[in-house]
Amino acid sequence: GRGWLVRRSYEDFQTLDALLHQCIYDRRFSQLPELPPLHTLNNDAEIIHNVLMDYLGRFTSIADNKINCGPILTWMEIDNKGNRLLVNDEAVINVPAIAAAQVIKRYTAQASDELSFE
């Protein structure tokens, strides 16, 4: 299969946890443990490793191919089809997205960066 290395800090995993619970999961459903503040782990590499292994073990059991939240995909460096996405912080749009809408009122674009809806 395809694979690549993504380096993340413990704080990055705390950010992922926050994004997952803002974008996709309710913590009651995910049953992902809250990642404790780093200072409470005494910078002990073995403890940090065990905390993250428990977290990732649970995450892999609930994650599926329906993760479509842009910030999470960017964190994982993948696009919405599972391909590697090289993130460019300078890009205006760095994650392809799919959107759907139901128009209830006609709107005509007023500027070049707007869409018209009928």
Secondary structure, DSSP 8 states (H G I E B T S, - for coil): ---------HHHHHHHHHHHHHHT--HHHH-------GGGGTT-HHHHHHHHHHHHHHHHHH--TT---HHHHHHHTB-TTS-B----TT-S--S--------SS-B---STT---B-
